[in-house]
C-alpha cells in the first residue's frame, strides 16, 4: 500500500502543477483579450527628421548554414534604412564550405555600397552568445537587430520597429514569428501551433501587464546600452536570449512586443531537427530557472504577480515533466482506483483536474481563431488541430523531460544548432542535406516501448473493475499511444 500512496502523491502533485500552469495561461488569455481592444499610443521616433534616425547594426549569427545563406543575405540586403546609418555583421562561426560561399555573397553586397562585414572567430567559445558578444565589441550601432539564418524580415522591418525606442526605458523590441512552411507537414503544423500560442497569448498577455517576457533569440532589436547594463551575453545556458532578457528586466528595462509585425521563418521539417531544437529550448528553460529563480524572488522592484508569472514562465518547459509523470502513472492509477474502494472520493476530486485540458482548449482556440478566423468550420478544424498537437506534444514528453532534468541538475552540453533546409513545399528535396543527424537517439527506443505501454493502458480499460471496465482514461491513453507512436516511427523510419 505504501507504493500505491507514493504513486498517488506524485500523480496528484503533477496534476496540481499542471492546473496552476493552466490557470496562469487563462490569466494571460484575459490579458491578451483586453490588450487587443487597446490602441497603441506609444511615442515613436520621427524618421522624417534625419537627426532622429539612429545608427543600427544588424547581427546575423550563423554556423554551417550552407543551404540558407544566399537567401538570408539576399533578403537582408533589401532592408530599407539609410545606408549611412546601417551596418551588417555576419558573425560566421562556420567550419564547412559555407564560409567560402558566404564570403562571395558578402562581396557582392559590399559592391552595392552596403556596409556588411564577414566576422570570423578562431573558436566557438560561448556559441551563439559568444558570437553576438564578439560582434558587439565593434558594432557601431546604437541599436542591435538580430536575425537567425532562417529568418526573412520584410524590407520595412527596421522602419516598423526602431521608432519605438523613442521611449528611453525600452531595451528590446520583439516581433512575432511567422512560418513560411507552416503547412509542409504534420510536424510543421504542430510546431506552428505551439509557437503561435506563444507569440500571441503569452507574449501579449505578459507584456500588456508589464510582466517579464523574453527576447526570442531573433527577429528583435536591442538597445546596445541595455545589453551592456544587463551584463552582456553569457553562454552558460542553452537559451542565452531568455537569460539576458531576465537580467535586463530585473534592471528595470522595458520590453516592447509587436504582435502586428510578423517576421517569417522556416520551421524544422525533419524530426531530428525538431528534437534538437526542443531539447535546447527545454533544457535552456530549466537552466534559466535555476539561474534566475532567486534573483526574481529577491527583487525589490518586481510585483508579486509578476514574480509568479516569471517563475511559471521559467518553468514552462518543466511542465513536460509533470505531463510525463501523469501519463506514465495514469495506468497504475487506473488499477489503484478499481482496487481500493475507500479511495473513491479522492478519484472524484481528481476528475476535476480535467478542467486543465478545457482551459488549454479555450486558450488555444482564441489563438487559432485570431489566425484562421472563427466560424463553425474553422472550429471543427481547430478540434482536430488541438488534439493532434496535444497528442504529439505528449509524444515528445520523454525527450523533453530528459532535457529539463539535465537543465535542473546542471549537466552541461554543447549548443546544437537546428539544421536549415530552405524548403517551402513538399516537393523540395531534403534527403541530401549534409546536416541531418543520421542516428536516432537511444531515447527513441524508450518512446517505442511507451507506445506499447499505452496500448496496454487502453486494454486495461476493458478489464479493470467489476462493472464492465473503466473507460475514463481511454481517450488520454489513445492520445498518448498516437503521440509516442508518431515520434517513434518518424524518428526511426523517416527524416521528415
HELIX and SHEET records of a PDB file:
HELIX    1   1 UNK A    2  UNK A   37  1                                  36    
HELIX    2   2 UNK A   50  UNK A   52  5                                   3    
HELIX    3   3 UNK A   69  UNK A   76  1                                   8    
HELIX    4   4 UNK A   83  UNK A   85  5                                   3    
HELIX    5   5 UNK A   98  UNK A  110  1                                  13    
HELIX    6   6 UNK A  127  UNK A  138  1                                  12    
HELIX    7   7 UNK A  157  UNK A  161  1                                   5    
HELIX    8   8 UNK A  162  UNK A  166  5                                   5    
HELIX    9   9 UNK A  186  UNK A  197  1                                  12    
HELIX   10  10 UNK A  198  UNK A  202  3                                   5    
HELIX   11  11 UNK A  203  UNK A  207  1                                   5    
HELIX   12  12 UNK A  224  UNK A  229  1                                   6    
HELIX   13  13 UNK A  240  UNK A  250  1                                  11    
HELIX   14  14 UNK A  271  UNK A  298  1                                  28    
HELIX   15  15 UNK A  304  UNK A  314  1                                  11    
HELIX   16  16 UNK A  319  UNK A  339  1                                  21    
HELIX   17  17 UNK A  341  UNK A  343  5                                   3    
HELIX   18  18 UNK A  344  UNK A  350  1                                   7    
HELIX   19  19 UNK A  351  UNK A  354  5                                   4    
HELIX   20  20 UNK A  355  UNK A  372  1                                  18    
HELIX   21  21 UNK A  376  UNK A  395  1                                  20    
HELIX   22  22 UNK A  397  UNK A  409  1                                  13    
HELIX   23  23 UNK A  443  UNK A  463  1                                  21    
HELIX   24  24 UNK A  474  UNK A  493  1                                  20    
SHEET    1   A 8 UNK A 116  UNK A 120  0                                        
SHEET    2   A 8 UNK A  86  UNK A  92  1                                        
SHEET    3   A 8 UNK A  56  UNK A  62  1                                        
SHEET    4   A 8 UNK A 143  UNK A 146  1                                        
SHEET    5   A 8 UNK A 220  UNK A 223 -1                                        
SHEET    6   A 8 UNK A 170  UNK A 179 -1                                        
SHEET    7   A 8 UNK A 254  UNK A 265  1                                        
SHEET    8   A 8 UNK A 151  UNK A 152 -1                                        
END                                                                             
